[in-house]
């Protein structure tokens, strides 16, 4: 299940690393590098406000604790504080102020993702770990390493092709509608641009299928969308 996440972190390398990991999990990520930017994204989010916040404390223009106070006054979304500060008084103070969790840097991406799932579960929302690998016949996909092979040979994909394929991998065996694919890959403003989808699906089939005109993995569900077959599925005739 895709969730909207706001990542507030001023360290560019960490922000990039975590943003890529969250995107691989299928989440829609907004990032902020300052308190002012985070407040602007929160206040102007409307019905698309984040469904979880990852919040660094030491921001260049203020304290993350101030943003936590704003979120708690105006919403009930989970907030995970991330900080290098290890003192118990910092942890206790932030947890008492409404943080759902407190992670001390450094920590692994895997732990961050697990803590996020716990925070959502405590709110009654179950978010399962995303599928990051896929095998079917000669095709092998590893989203974490961004590696795609066919018959053991590497397949080069453009960033958009990879993003489209990753979205299908995360829902392998299920139909993903045209609108959902367009929204997730190109953005909500492109949900009517079905020509994008036809073009890129054609390119993916040319690179991944034995016969692009008779696909066995990347299947069309007429009038609905596309489906990446599950490993136990029989290909359509």
LINGIPE-V471878 format. One record per helix or strand of 2 or more residues. SS is the DSSP state (~ for helix, > for strand). FROM is the first residue (numbers start at 1). LEN is the number of residues. If there is no record, write none. Layout:
{{SS	FROM	LEN} {SS	FROM	LEN}}
//
This chain:
{{>	4	5} {~	12	13} {>	28	5} {~	35	9} {~	46	3} {>	52	5} {>	58	2} {>	62	2} {~	64	11} {>	78	6} {~	88	9} {>	101	4} {~	109	14} {>	133	4} {>	139	4} {>	147	4} {>	153	2} {~	159	11} {>	176	2} {~	178	9} {~	188	3} {~	194	15} {~	212	3} {>	218	4} {>	225	4}}
//
